[in-house]
Amino acid sequence: MTKAEFLDVLAGDNRVGNKKEAAAAVDAVLDAITGVLAKGGEVNFTGFGKFAVAERGPRQGVNPRTGERIFIPGGKVPRFSAGSALKKQVKGGSSGGSSEGRGAAA
């Protein structure tokens, strides 16, 4: 599902006014999560999941064109860990109410 399709679902769900308001709300949430992660923090939505920053260590790699060994420096990367309620919904399908379009943003 693309962002545009996701916005259509939100706007059509009558939870958010129109597509423009849905886009503003989604952008605000994503900007807030990005800002927290950029500062090294984490965002936890109980039952849905946790966004956090993880350290990736340096490692050896191989250039696929030349086969030459290269050094890949370590760094920080974003991570998402699904919460128990999200895992249960994905594993067991919908269990009450319409779940069409939900969970696709993750």
Secondary structure, 3 states (H helix, E strand, C coil): CCHHHHHHHHHHCCCCCCHHHHHHHHHHHHHHHHHHHHCCCCEEECCCEEEEEEEECCEEEECCCCCCEEEECCEEEEEEEECHHHHHHHHHCCCCCCCCCCCCCC
